[in-house]
Amino acid sequence: MDENTVNRTKAALNALIDIEQLWIENTPDYKLSTQDMLILKKRLEGTINNVTKIYEENKPALLAAEEEIKKMHAGKKKNK
């Protein structure tokens, strides 16, 4: 993975941590204020954008890894 992917992953994780903190602060009723809803919206949008970019930019490598694992498992099944 390249530096951009690592940075996007960190940003997505940090946004999810922020979202979790909003839920913790609003337990047990989870009635978010207008300001909290705006924060939630921005964090979710940022997370969605980063995860989409991570996936799209790394899709060829992810698919290649998946195919390699499938071949490894197929080889193990043949040997049994």
Secondary structure, DSSP 8 states (H G I E B T S, - for coil): --HHHHHHHHHHHHHHHHHHHHHHHTTTT----HHHHHHHHHHHHHHHHHHHHHHHHHHHHHHHHHHHHHHHHHHHHHH-
